[in-house]
Amino acid sequence: MKRSLCTRILAVLALAVIALPLWATGQQEAAPAAEKKLKIGLLVPGSINDGGWSNSAYRGLMKIRDEMGAEVSYMEVKSPADVVDGFRDYGARGYDIVFGHSYDHQDAAKRVAPDFPKTVYITSGGTTVMDNVSPIYFEFEQATYLAGVVAATLTKTGKVGSVGSLEMPAITKSIVSFEHGLQDTNPALEHVVFYLGSQDDVGKAKEVTLAMIERGVDVFWVSANAAGQGVLQAVEESKAKGIKIFGSYGAWSVTSPDVVIADLIIDTSNAFKAATSRILAGFVPGEIRLGIKDNVVLYNWNPKFTIPAKTQGAFDAAKAKIDRGEIKIRIGTY
């Protein structure tokens, strides 16, 4: 009897000894693991204070930081070598996603991405698709086509102007699509186009714009990154002549309400969030197309601009056709 009791006690003790580490292990597994913070980097081709393209990307990055709790960082890059170095630096530091906010950042992504397979590189524009590289295609031509339609109804001289920075697809497509809107509305109009050969020469942009105004141009579209501020300055100085302009990638109507017709904007906060969410859900390489219907490409009327009935009618009709997919907007070579 004593032997049996002793045996049972020893068995219980043995079970307790076995169960103790299992219980402890279970407790450790139940404890929530420290959540890895999402790390997102951004490369912009100009100053984040350019009031347009680079600034919109920076604001998008800040929105991801605030709304998704991500750790974020950005770099202003000036040359192809800077882009390569920036992409490589973020990859080496274990960033999850890196946005290269330019069409011409795709070559650097193609070169660097294979070395950092755990980092996803997303370029703003481009055609390069790899295991960890994809482009966002902003259907910005929808907004610039509408701007061309509007400009055609507003010009009093029959001359409308466009100023671009460089003759590269991301710039030329907005000017080609703007011209398409002009021609569809009034093919008799003259479209005066000038490329600066620079993304940041504000002085040259202003000089060129003043010369175009002297030639009779009275409505402008501009796609010139930081240099676009020179175009805006020239239009501001000529507002007594009734010269008008469209806000380029930023809310120009806030600072220049007397000359801006409408702001054409890419809401990169929505675009970057959409791309980030897709990657987190399970990244599949491929072009990410985003436009007006996605609330990423925006055509926002300046609330202080009085829209003539003829202009509003032409705009509404053109937008309805875009929404129904009835217009194949020209963008040139892309």
C-alpha positions, 0 to 999 in steps of 0.5 A: 500500500505504501509502495503504491501510494509512493509510486502514485506520488512520484508519477504525479511529480513526474507529470508536473515536472514535464508539464512545467516547461510546457506550461511556461512555453505556452505562456511565452507563445501567448505573449504578443510578439513585438510588431515589426514597424513598416519602413518606407523610403522615398526618392524625389527628383527635386525639392520637397518645397517645389509646390508640385511634383516632389512636394506632393510625394512628400505629403503622401509619405507623411500621410503613410507615416501618420495613418499607417504608423510607418517609419519613413525617410526621403532623399532629394536626388539630382543625378542617376548616380544619386538614385542608385545610391539612394535605392541601395542605401534603403535596401541595405537598411532593410526598408520594406518599400522604396518609392522612386518618384520619377519615370527615370528612376526605373533604370536604377531600380532595375539595377539595384533591386536584385541585390535586395529581394526583400525590398519592393521598389515602386517607381512613379511611372515607367514600364519596368516590372521585376520580382520586386519592382513595379511602376505606378501609372498615373492616368494624369492625361485624364486631367490634362486632357480636360484642361485642354478642353477648358483652355480651348473655351477660355482663350481669347487670342486663339493661342495656348501655351505649354512649358515643359522641363525635359523631353521625357515621357513623363513630361511630354505625355501631359503636354500631348494629352493637353493638346489632344483636349485642345484639338478635340474642342477647337482644332483651329487653335495654335498650341505653342510648346517650349521645353526648357532643358532643365527641371529647376531653372526658374529664371529661364522658365519665367523669361520664356513664359514672358516671351510667349505672352508677348506672342499672344499666349493667354492660357498656360499648362506647365509640367516643369517640376521646380522650374514651373514656379518661374512660369507661375511668376510670369503669369502673376506679373501679367495678370492685368492682361488676363493671362491664366494658368492651370496649377501643376501637381499642386494647389496653386490656386491657394497662393495665386487665386487670381490667375489659376483656373484649376489645380491638376493634382496627383494625390500621391497620399492615396496612390502610395497608400494603395500601393502599400496596401497591395504590397502588404496584402501579398505583392504581385509584380505588375503595373498599378494604374490609378486615375480620376475614378481612384481619387488619385488624379484630381481636377480641382476648380479654383473656387475663386474662378468664375466658370463660364457656362460654355466652359462648364458644359464642355468640361462636363461632356468631356469628363462623362466620356472619360468616365465611360471610357469613350476617349482614348487620350493621346500621350505620345511615346511612353 
